[in-house]
Amino acid sequence: MTNLTDENFEKEIKSFDKPVVVDFFATWCGPCTVLGPVLEKVVEGFSGKVVLLKADVNTIPLTSGKFEVDRIPMVAIFSKGKLISNFIGLREEGFIKSWIEESIKNL
């Protein structure tokens, strides 16, 4: 999996022809470590319709500021480099699946 940085963030999220789910997290964040595997499982269930990338907020301060990531975990969906939707906090699998479906249905 690509490590997102301030330098490569825009290029990476624009490099896919499908929606990109970005997990903004920190290694010291308990809820983030719980959410990570849930996100991976949900995205895997979309059979390649979306891509998951992870962004450690400690290593991407400029990008975190640009997208107002002031609480984590924050999960965002981008399409063609544009922010489509996001949520903050630990959420259950069913919520995440519905959120992705709703976010990408008109793309």
C-alpha positions as CSV (number, residue, x, y, z in Angstrom):
1,M,0.0,0.0,0.0
2,T,1.3,3.5,-0.9
3,N,2.3,5.7,1.9
4,L,0.6,9.0,1.3
5,T,2.7,12.1,1.9
6,D,2.1,15.9,1.5
7,E,4.2,15.6,-1.7
8,N,2.3,12.7,-3.3
9,F,-1.2,13.0,-1.9
10,E,-2.8,14.8,-4.8
11,K,-1.1,12.7,-7.5
12,E,-2.0,9.4,-5.7
13,I,-5.7,10.1,-5.2
14,K,-6.0,11.3,-8.8
15,S,-4.1,8.2,-10.2
16,F,-7.1,5.9,-9.9
17,D,-10.1,5.8,-12.2
18,K,-12.3,4.7,-9.3
19,P,-13.2,6.4,-6.0
20,V,-10.5,6.5,-3.4
21,V,-11.3,5.9,0.3
22,V,-8.6,7.6,2.4
23,D,-8.2,6.6,6.1
24,F,-6.7,9.5,8.0
25,F,-5.2,8.0,11.1
26,A,-2.4,8.0,13.6
27,T,-0.5,5.1,15.0
28,W,-1.1,6.3,18.6
29,C,-4.9,6.5,18.1
30,G,-6.8,3.6,19.6
31,P,-10.0,4.0,17.6
32,C,-7.9,4.3,14.4
33,T,-6.3,0.9,15.0
34,V,-9.7,-0.7,15.5
35,L,-11.2,1.0,12.4
36,G,-8.3,0.2,10.0
37,P,-9.1,-3.6,9.6
38,V,-12.9,-2.9,9.4
39,L,-12.2,-0.4,6.5
40,E,-10.0,-3.0,4.7
41,K,-12.7,-5.7,5.0
42,V,-15.5,-3.3,3.8
43,V,-13.5,-2.0,0.8
44,E,-12.5,-5.6,-0.1
45,G,-16.2,-6.4,-0.3
46,F,-16.6,-3.7,-3.0
47,S,-14.7,-6.0,-5.5
48,G,-12.4,-3.4,-6.8
49,K,-15.0,-0.6,-7.2
50,V,-13.1,1.6,-4.7
51,V,-9.5,1.8,-3.6
52,L,-8.3,2.2,0.1
53,L,-5.3,4.4,0.9
54,K,-4.0,5.3,4.3
55,A,-2.7,8.7,5.5
56,D,-0.8,9.1,8.8
57,V,-1.7,12.6,10.0
58,N,1.6,12.8,11.8
59,T,3.5,12.7,8.4
60,I,1.1,14.8,6.3
61,P,0.4,18.0,8.2
62,L,-0.2,20.2,5.1
63,T,-2.7,17.8,3.6
64,S,-4.4,17.2,7.0
65,G,-4.8,21.0,7.3
66,K,-6.1,21.4,3.8
67,F,-8.9,18.9,4.4
68,E,-9.5,20.1,8.0
69,V,-8.6,16.8,9.6
70,D,-8.8,18.0,13.2
71,R,-10.2,14.8,14.7
72,I,-9.3,11.2,13.9
73,P,-10.1,8.7,12.7
74,M,-11.4,10.5,9.7
75,V,-12.3,8.6,6.5
76,A,-12.9,10.5,3.2
77,I,-13.9,9.5,-0.3
78,F,-12.3,11.2,-3.2
79,S,-13.3,11.0,-6.9
80,K,-10.9,12.4,-9.5
81,G,-9.1,14.2,-6.7
82,K,-12.2,15.9,-5.3
83,L,-13.5,15.3,-1.8
84,I,-17.0,13.7,-2.1
85,S,-17.8,12.8,1.5
86,N,-16.3,12.0,4.9
87,F,-17.0,10.9,8.4
88,I,-15.2,11.2,11.7
89,G,-14.9,8.5,14.4
90,L,-15.1,4.8,14.9
91,R,-18.1,3.4,13.0
92,E,-19.4,-0.1,12.5
93,E,-19.1,-2.1,9.3
94,G,-22.7,-1.7,8.2
95,F,-22.5,2.1,8.5
96,I,-19.3,2.2,6.4
97,K,-20.7,-0.1,3.7
98,S,-23.8,2.1,3.4
99,W,-21.8,5.3,3.4
100,I,-19.5,4.1,0.6
101,E,-22.5,2.9,-1.5
102,E,-24.3,6.2,-1.0
103,S,-21.2,8.2,-1.7
104,I,-20.3,6.5,-5.0
105,K,-23.7,5.7,-6.5
106,N,-23.9,8.8,-8.7
107,L,-20.2,8.9,-9.8
